[in-house]
Amino acid sequence: MRDGRAGGANPRRIDPCAPTSPPAARFPDHELPDPESVPRTLSEIQGDDPLILTLARGHCRPKEHQQHLELAAFYPKIAVAHTQIATIATDDDSAGVPRTEEA
């Protein structure tokens, strides 16, 4: 396997199973706007509990929509471990999507 550089004389082998960060490394604390345009950090959403983070292209796409439906159905089991779920979407699909407040 070559490293992709033109004229690269040294092939670079990539181990897909090698960890990219050491064990117990901290995930970057990204700050992004929530559906109401309020900036939120991942650490703020996570708090002291575990966090499941999904990346999606948007709620309107069938695969991402199905993934969210399945996570919602599985949520009672996730909640037992006091786990939060957050999704980072790359499109702005907040217009016209009803939002519900957590009880």
C-alpha positions in Angstrom: 0.0 0.0 0.0 1.4 3.4 -0.9 0.9 6.5 1.2 -0.8 8.4 -1.7 2.0 11.0 -2.3 3.2 11.3 -5.9 6.6 9.7 -6.3 6.6 8.4 -2.7 9.4 5.8 -2.5 8.5 4.5 1.0 5.2 2.6 1.1 3.4 3.2 4.4 1.5 0.4 5.9 -1.6 1.4 8.0 -2.9 -1.0 10.7 -6.7 -0.4 10.8 -6.8 -2.1 14.2 -4.2 0.2 15.8 -5.7 2.7 18.3 -5.4 6.3 17.1 -5.3 7.6 20.7 -4.1 6.0 23.9 -6.5 4.3 26.3 -8.4 6.7 28.5 -7.6 9.6 26.2 -10.1 12.5 26.2 -12.3 13.1 23.2 -12.1 16.7 21.9 -14.7 18.9 23.7 -16.3 20.3 20.6 -18.7 23.3 20.9 -21.6 23.4 18.4 -25.0 25.2 18.3 -28.0 23.2 19.5 -31.4 23.3 17.6 -32.1 26.7 19.2 -28.7 28.1 18.2 -27.3 28.0 21.7 -23.7 27.0 21.8 -23.2 23.7 23.7 -20.1 21.7 24.4 -20.0 17.9 24.5 -18.8 17.9 28.1 -21.9 20.0 29.0 -24.2 17.5 27.3 -22.4 14.6 28.8 -22.0 15.8 32.4 -20.6 13.0 34.6 -22.3 10.2 32.7 -21.4 8.1 29.7 -22.2 9.5 26.2 -23.2 7.9 23.0 -22.2 10.2 20.1 -23.6 9.7 16.6 -22.7 11.6 13.5 -25.4 12.1 10.9 -26.1 14.0 7.7 -29.5 14.9 8.9 -32.9 13.7 10.2 -34.5 13.7 6.7 -32.1 11.1 5.4 -33.7 7.6 5.7 -30.6 5.8 7.2 -30.1 8.4 9.8 -33.8 8.6 10.6 -33.9 4.8 11.0 -30.8 5.0 13.3 -32.5 7.6 15.5 -35.7 5.5 15.7 -33.7 2.4 16.8 -31.8 4.5 19.4 -35.1 5.9 20.7 -36.6 2.3 21.0 -33.4 1.2 22.8 -33.3 4.3 25.1 -35.0 2.6 28.1 -32.0 0.2 28.3 -29.5 3.0 27.7 -31.1 5.2 30.4 -30.5 2.5 33.1 -26.8 3.3 32.8 -27.5 7.0 33.0 -26.1 7.4 29.5 -26.7 10.5 27.4 -27.1 10.4 23.6 -26.0 13.3 21.3 -26.0 13.6 17.5 -24.0 15.9 15.4 -25.7 16.6 12.1 -24.0 18.2 9.2 -27.1 19.8 7.7 -29.6 22.4 9.2 -32.8 20.4 9.5 -34.0 22.2 12.6 -36.6 24.3 10.6 -40.0 22.7 10.8 -38.9 19.8 13.0 -40.9 19.7 16.2 -38.8 19.5 19.3 -39.9 18.1 22.6 -38.8 19.1 26.1 -37.4 16.4 28.4 -39.5 15.8 31.5 
